[in-house]
Amino acid sequence: MDAPALRLEPWTDADLALLRLINTPEMRRHVGGPESEERMLLRHRRYLDFVPSGTGCMYRVVLETEDVPGGVSRAVDVGSVGYAERAWQGGTVYEMGWNVLAPYRGRGIAAAAARAAVGAAARTARHRCLHAFPSVDHPASNAVCRRAGFTLVGETDFEFPPGRWMRSNDWRVDLGALTDA
């Protein structure tokens, strides 16, 4: 499968509408379900604060599509991807997460967006490792990790969202190896 033509755009205040599309029972079934309006607004503010605070970056995933009459391409917001600092096993690492809206799944978008965000995280040279923690019961997200170049470390108990524990796979990318190459 060819990589989809996509770009990552830094998260802005206007992306709250996209976050609302992501905050549904279907989209959030593997991470504790939809958040209340208050919690979702707090998440949006955290996303906006990642870059100014130097703790990470959230992106809107934009797909260039040509399925418009006349063959004219247009840009469509199809999801999100990002990374942020997290305390993990006695150190600080980046943790990555992503969402792709249902109509756009199965096209390699999540893996391509994750690869692009891994590259962005590596360029910060802030942390050696980036992790993703998809539920062991979420085969699609685990496949994204594999296709995006992560290495499976093993299973772990992981708290997400706060107060909810789940059995997850710990996938890791050595960002230092990417910048050393």
N, C-alpha and C positions, 0 to 999 in steps of 0.2 A: 504494500500500500504506500502510495506517495504521501509525503508529509503535507498536511494541509497548509494553505497559504494563510498564515495568521501572524498577528503581532500582539505584543503585550503593551498595554497602556497603563501608566501609573494610576492608582486609585484616586478618584476625586470625589468631592461632595456629591456630584451628579450621579455617582454610581450606587447611591442608596436604592434606586429603583431596581438595579440588578440584584442587590442583596435581598430585596423583598422577593424577587423571583426564585432565589436560591433557598429562601427560608420557608420551605413547604414540607409537609410530611414525607413525600416521596423523595425529595432531594436530601433530606436530613435524617433518613431512617437509620443509617448506620452510625450516627453521631448524636443520638439522644432526642431526635425529633426537633420540630421547629422551636425557635426561641420566642419569648414574649417580645412585644414591640420594644419595651424598655431594654432588654438584653440585646436585641438586634441593633438598636441605636448605639449602645455601648460598643458593640463589635465594630460598627461602622466608624466610630470615633477612634478606636484603636487602630484600625486599618489606616486612617488618615494620619495618625501619629507615628506610624512605623518609620517613615523616612526622616521627618524632623528629629525624632529621638535617636535615630541611628540603630534601631533594633530590628529592622527588616524592611520588607517592601511587599505590598499587595498590588496586584495587577488585575485589570479587566482584560479578558481574552477576546480579541476581535478577529473574526474570520472574514477574509476577503472571499466573496462568493460571486459566481457568474451565472447563477440560476435565475436571472432576471430577464424578462423579455428584451430582445435585442442584443443579448450577450454582454450588456454593460455590467461591470462589477460594482458591488457595493459592499460596505462594511457592516457586519452584524455582530453585536455583542452576544457571545455564546457562553460565557462563564467567567470564572475567576481562578487565579493561582497566586500563591504567595508564600513567603517564608518569614519567620520571625524567631527571635531568640527564645530559648527555652532552657531551663536548668535540666540537665539529664546526666545521671550517673556521676555526680560529683563535679560536673563541668558545665559549660555553656555551649550549646550547639544551636544551629538553625533547625527549625521544624517547618516542613512544607505541607501545604494542603491545597486542594483544587476542587472545583465544581464545574461540571459542564451541563448545561441545560438539556433536558431530555431530547428535544428534536435534533440535537447535534451530536449525540453519542454514537459510538461505533465507527467513527471516522478517523480516529487517531489524534483527535484534538487535544485530549487531556495529556497524552504522552508528549506530544510536540510542545505544548505549553509548559509542562513540567521540565522538559529538557532546556527550554529557553530560560526559565526561572532559575534552574540549577546554574546555568552559565552566568546569570546576573549575580547570584549569591557568591559564586566563586570569585567574580571580579571585585567584590567588596574586600576580599582578603581578611575578613574579620574573624571568621571561625573556620576551623579545619574541617568540620563535619556538618552535613545536613542530613536530617532524618525525616522519614515519613512513617506514620503509625496507623495504617489502615486496619480495620477489623479483620480478624482471620476469616470472618464470614462474608467478606466483601471481595469476591474474586475479581471484579472489574478494577477496583483500585489497586489491588495487588498486581494485576497485570500491567497497569500503568507504571508502577514502580519498576517492574522488570524491563519494560520497553524504554523507560526513561534513563536507564543506566544505573539504577540503585542495586546494591548488593543486600541480600537477605541476611540479617544478623541472627534472627530467631524470633520466637514468640515472647511476648512480655505482657504484663498487666499494665494498662495505661489508663490514666484518668483524663477523660474528655467527654463532654464538657466537665468543668469542675464539679465534683461530687458524684460523678458517674464513672464507674470503672468498667473497662471492657478488655477482652482478650484481643491483643493486636499483634501484628507482625511488625518488627522493627527493621526497616529498610534504611540503608545508609549510603551516602555518596561521600567520598573523600575529596572535598573541595581543594585541599592542598595539592593533591595529585593532579588535578585539572590545571592548576596554575603553575605547577612545577614542570609540566610537559612543554 
